[in-house]
Amino acid sequence: MKYLLSLLIATLLVIASCKKDHDDGIPAGEDYGCIDQMFIKTKDHTINSADVPTVDKLFSANRIDNSKFRYYQYKRDSVAIGPPYTIVDRKLIWVEQFDRDRRVFNGDQIFQFYNDTFNSVGWHTIGYNWVNVSNLDTIPRMSLARVRRLFRHDLEKYFPTDSNAQRIDYSDTCFIAEFGFYKQLADKYYTAKFYKAWRVFKKNSVNDRPAGYYDDETGRQLSFYLF
């Protein structure tokens, strides 16, 4: 009887332990299917190469450090400002922030220039959205197989069936993963918290969607964009 009681207690402890491991919703294990790692460098700009010197000159002339910016959109037009209303030449630059050639997810910024002078108004203030991840290293903790397991789990959760209500088998679907840093707003005062993180999406998907972002330390889902 004493032996049976001890066995029962041990069994309950094992069950409780297993339940605790999965209560956080993070799947265990690895998936050794297809996944490729993507590498993007800070100066891999996606704007027209002929516009890069113009944008570089704007930052330099306005004494703005652009060493960690990757330009991904550039627009030039004319707008009326005032009163009194005058027409000015406006240049807009959208940038992603990088640190040690690792992208800071959610760290985008927009810079606005009137007649080649930085327009420091409201949220356009220099440094308003700049990031500092110097306390985090650039060495991934999770393996690509672990990252694939996390993303496949979420795909099966959010997109279990196709348009014909047939269950989707993701075992042969190839994924793309990018390692970087993730900016997350921690409270209503817009305090930012930063993580080493992975961005994952299906290879050849439209606009890299759906995409999942995962904490490199714990595997916790930081966000998931369906469309």
N, C-alpha and C positions, 0 to 999 in steps of 0.2 A: 504493500500500500504506500509506504514511504517512497519507494522507488517510482511508482506511478505518479505520485504527487510531484516529485522532483522533475520527472519527464514532462508533465503537463506545464509546469512553471517555465521550464526551458523552452518549450514549444511556443508558449504565449509571448515570451521575450523575443524570440526570433520573428514572430509575426508582427509584433509591435515595432521591431527594428526595421523590418522591410517596409511597413506602412509609413514610417517616418521618412525613409529614403525617397519615397515617391509622393509624399504630401505636398512638396514644393512644385510638383509638376515637371521637374527636370528629368528627362529620360536618362537611364544609365547606358553605359556601353559605347561602342564605336560602330561605324558603318564604313566598310572598306570599298564602297562603290566609287564611281567616278566623281572626282572633285579636283579642280585646278585652282591654284592660288594666283591672284592677280596682283601685280605690282605697278603702282603709279607714283611717279616722282613729282616733287613740288613744281618743277618748271615744265611739266608736260601740259602746257596750256592748250585749251581747246578752242580758243578764239582764233580768228584769222592771223596767220603768222605775220602779215604785214602790219597788223594793229598792235602787236606786242611792243615794239619800240615806243609807240605813242603812249601806251599805258605805262610803260616803265618810266618814261619822261615825266608823266603827270605825278606819279608817286615821288619821284626824285625831287622835282621842283617844289613840291609841297612838304618835303621832309617827312614823308611817311615810309616807314620801313616795310618794304614789300618782299623781304627775303623768304617769308613763309607763306606767300600767297600763290595760289594756282588760279589763273584767270579762266573762267569758263563761259563768260558772256560779256559782250561789249556793245554799247549802244550810244549813238550820237544823234542828237536832234536839237531843235531850237524851242525854247519855252519863254513865256511871258512871266516875269516876276514883278512884284510890287505890292501896293502902289508906292510911288508912281510906276506904272507898268513899262518895263523895257524888255526887249528881246535879248536873251542871252544864249550863247552856245553851251549846250549841256552835254556832258559825257558821263555815262554810267558804267561802272565796272562791277561785275559780280565775281566774288572770289571764294575759294575754299581755303581754309587754313590748314597748314601742314606743320608737322614737327618731326625733324629728323627723317624726312621723306616718308612720313606716315600721315595719312589723312585724318583730320579731326572731324568725325561725323557730327553733323548738326552745328558746325562752327562756321557756317557761311556768313559772308558780309557783303553789303552793297556800299560802294563809294560813289559819291556824286560830286561832280565838278562843274562850276559855272565859270565860263571864260577861262578855263584851265586852273581855276582856284577852288580848292576843296570847300564844299558847302557844309560847314560845321553847324548844323541845326538839328535839335532834338536827338533822335536815335542815330543820326549820322556823325555824332561826335567821335573823334578819333579815339580808338582804344575801348569804345563802349562794349564791344562784343569780342575783344581779343581773348585768346585762351592761353593758359599756362599749364602744360602737362610735363614740366621738367622733372616732377617727382615720380613719373612713371617710366619704366624702361621700355625698350622696343623688342623684347624677347617674348614670343608667344608661349603660353603655358599649355594650351590645348592643341592636340594634333588635328590635322585636317580630317581624319576619320571621325574624331569626336565632334568636330564642327558639322560635318555632314549628317551625323546621327541627330543632332539637335534640330537642324533645318528640316530634314525629312520628317521628323516627328511632328513639326508644326504644319508642314504641308499636308500631311495625312489628317491633321486635326481640322485645318481650315478649308482644305480642298480635297475631301475624301472621294468625291465622285466627279465624273465628267458631265457634259450637257445631256447625255443619255442615261444618267443615273447609274452608270457603271463605275465600279470602284477603280480608282487609279492606282496603278502599280508604279511607284517611284524608284524601284530598285535599279533600273537601267537609265534613269535620268541623271544627266551630268550637271553638277553645280559649280559655281564660281565663288571663291571666297577671297575677301580682302581684309587684311589685319591692319588695325589702326587704333584710334582713340575715339571715345564716344562722350559727347557732352550731354548731360541730362540735368534739367532744371529740378532742383531739390525741394524748393518751397515757393510760396506765393511772392517772395521777395526776389525771385529770379536768381537765387544763389545756384551756381553751377557746380555739379559734381562730375568728375571725369573718371572714365574706366578704360583699361585696355580692352579692346573689343574686336569682334568679327562682324563683317557685313557679308551676307550670303544670298545668292539668288540663282535661278536656273539659267544655265547656259543658253544663249540665243533668245532669252526672254525679251519682251517689249519693254523698254525703259527700265530694265532691271527690276521688274515687278512680277510676282511678289518678292519681298526682300525681308530677311530677318536680321536682327542685330543682337549679339550675344556677349555677355560679360566673359572675358577670357579667363577670369579667375574661377568663377563658379558655374559657368554655363547658363546662367539665368538669362531669360529673354529680356532684353532692354526695350525693344519695340519690334513691331512687325507691320509692314506696309503691304496691304492686300492688293491695292491697285495704284 
